[in-house]
């Protein structure tokens, strides 16, 4: 009788896991649906645990149902997770040595506005010597600390805000035609410009931090999705070499991020290398890849790594990209079909037209 109760309890858990997995595929913007895409690793681990307990303590036909449901959930989750493991082919090829003048190293860090351990980040910047430092959630206090450390860098773009969406960009390289834009919402900035490499080549840099789908932030993912897809459309139409970097408040394997990559033709250097989970720095059991660096097919990858925590809820991310358009044919850029392009246009149009309700 006791084993029977355990079995039916496991069956309920298995059904819940399947429902959460299925919700991630629903094409709606509601926050509680979109967040189901985030914890795929955690759902997969829970599924394995339920299956193991069912094998040890389950009984009867119900145990078979539990194992069948768990197998279904695990297959669906692994289908999305595997591209961000070493079991998958590389999407961005490795850079060859001797290309220093064509390379740029970016350090992306969501600092967490109330975090005051600026020295923890500044120390890592000085150790790693990136060409570009992008901070997110940086208010005036953070800007003052960063200015004291890096105020002599040739290019600085400051957008200090107290609404958790401030941004600062420090660059050792020229950032030509630099602009701060409010693409979808008038309180969510983004930074755009042409980064000039030592080789003389120019690449387009888009620095983003859209609002996440969460009860305290936004009831829907519409405005986040629209901002990402708008930039993706611009990159595709422009046909220029581009890098998109920032805390996109979306996981690498989500429907929106995959649509963004297909619409823009951009590549994810983590595919085939690892997840590089940057959030949450304080909880090892609750992590996923929120901070991103995407590239067009014009680039190869010198290095990518997650850096040490410094008091924020995000880990910093460091990536070295090398501009090698002659190797573009080594990459298989994703491409959207007609239906996906229409979906993207509709999301952009609706995101611009509708006022946010929080």
Buried (B, 14 or more C-beta within 10 A) or exposed (E): EEEBEBBBBBBEBBBBBBEBBEBBEEEEBBBEBBBBBBBBBBBBBBBEEBBEBBEEBBEEEBBEBBBEBBEBBBEBBBEBBBBBBEEBEBBBBEBEEEBEEBBBBBBBBBBBBEBEBBEBBBBBBEEBEBBBBBBBBBBEBBBEBBBEBBEEBEBBBBBBBEEBBBBBBBBBBBBEEBEBBEBBBEEBBBBBBBBBBEEEBBBBBBBBBBBBBBEEBBBBBBBBBBBBBBBBBBBBEEEEBBBBBBBBBBBBBBBBBBBBBBBBBBBBBBBBBBBBBBBBBEEEEEBBBBBBBBBBBBBBBBBBBBBEBBBBBBBBBBBBBBBBEEBBEEBEBBEBEEEBBEBBBEBBEBBBEEEBEE
